[in-house]
Amino acid sequence: MIGQRAQRSGIRSALALSAIGLLFGLTSALEAQVVRYRSNAYDMKTGKYMYTENHAEHWENGKHAYSIVTYTDPQGKVMAVKRIVFRQSKVSPDFDLSDKRTGLEEGARISGNSATLYHKQSASEPKKSKTLSVPSPVVVDGGFDYFVRQNMQSLMAGKTLTGNFTVSHRLDYFPCRIYKVKDLTFLKRDAVMFVMEPTNVVIRQLADPIYIIYDKKTGRLLRFTGVSNLEGPDGNNYRVNIVFRYPEELLQ
């Protein structure tokens, strides 16, 4: 009898431990999640497919912690990899870009209004860096997306948004403005188009504007039109239309 009670007790303990393990497993799965989607880049003039951006958003405890973006050419070969860390700030993230073709490296480390930018043109050239004091709001690399999303309602209402955008390969920052262009339907979604451009009139004549289309319902970026952060074979950055494709559940 004692042996049977001990056996039943052992079974109950094992089941309890299994349930606890399952619970922790489910909790861990909810806390650490990877959201994957892709975006394809096409030459602005010819429409030729240039490369794919493979996005992996890593979420921790319900917050977007960091992203890994892997750039692949039409043959599937890795061109470059970028890591963007959003733990400290969504709009002013730290980031590192490594171009596997040339050895180019660039990135940023942000602490409040202090921005340390670095750039290395190729594997054979030295890394250059510079620390700047950048007025708020400081907008860094992929942080522009959160900058827009956090101000979506104001932008759609016609407000002009301004920010100071860091440019690592220039080791500098440039004040830019964002404003609404029009409402439209894109990829069968109710969408809105904004434009990003330098606030300085002279620089505006030299720099191409960037047009971005957002889904109104979810705030997800649907298309980016402008200068890419990847260089082409001629050493100039690609000028592309980048079309984003998401899993259906992200657009619900």
Steps between C-alpha positions, in 0.01 A plus 500: 500500500777741596679413177185574294451836675862590434461398137185713460673791672795465264271503197320810627834673559620411152177631346527820702859551390399435140221755526737756651752431227232541234383824660852641507550386143187681387596809697847497347352461152275800559782710645756418230351514151650543155288669233624439146414672173668606176534802278620502140698786347452602136697753296303827489557556128488152348294305753769231507504283813821584691494328840287377789498619861424211737373652825500324837344707779595363842245581769562464875227537761267652243753758381700521177855445632702479180487409132733309271472591132675269254538634146517237226559534126277341231701177531441486876858592594539718810602856407486667840369462854365771728420481871281773652455507879186672628530418871595856603305691237270421211582822314872518586621138486858378491581322176776324307506431127756265345525466121640154425593592142741785570569500872314829544385553858300777660286561803407713797503499879252735662484632856241771538604781266851362458544303176821316416495417130751283320573403141752274327487516122664163431693216661831669412413845634507625860187555703405864555280617786364819644294589806238768448257690718171465314190704593181311577334316349793282392394262221733211417482255208193272533380719787339723235226236473405531866536879474231498232280241670505682834384818325270341240179670608658846503658442160172379349331812639743715301768581758862526383739295713866598540794300633878480489603197295848354552692388190782268597689503171514880523581495874240772534131570548249696294172662605216352293128545474221252435155588376199344332479480121171318445265218594500200268433130460816289485513118485124512559556680831367835615827693513665840531813638334749726676818666375828545691737775389768732643368818658792698355404637159850466353548142616151420376614583146785248531331213684219287361181494709382172649138396450348256747159331491341375823202277569245708691356211699820346636759776455724260309731633229385377158743669262823702519613701196840666507870444561587158646759449773677247274753593235488374144803376301573858391541615860179702499207406719213324327192709424213265558135428564485261795170314534424335834313169529368391839336186636124545491471510880714818515248686286190401696 
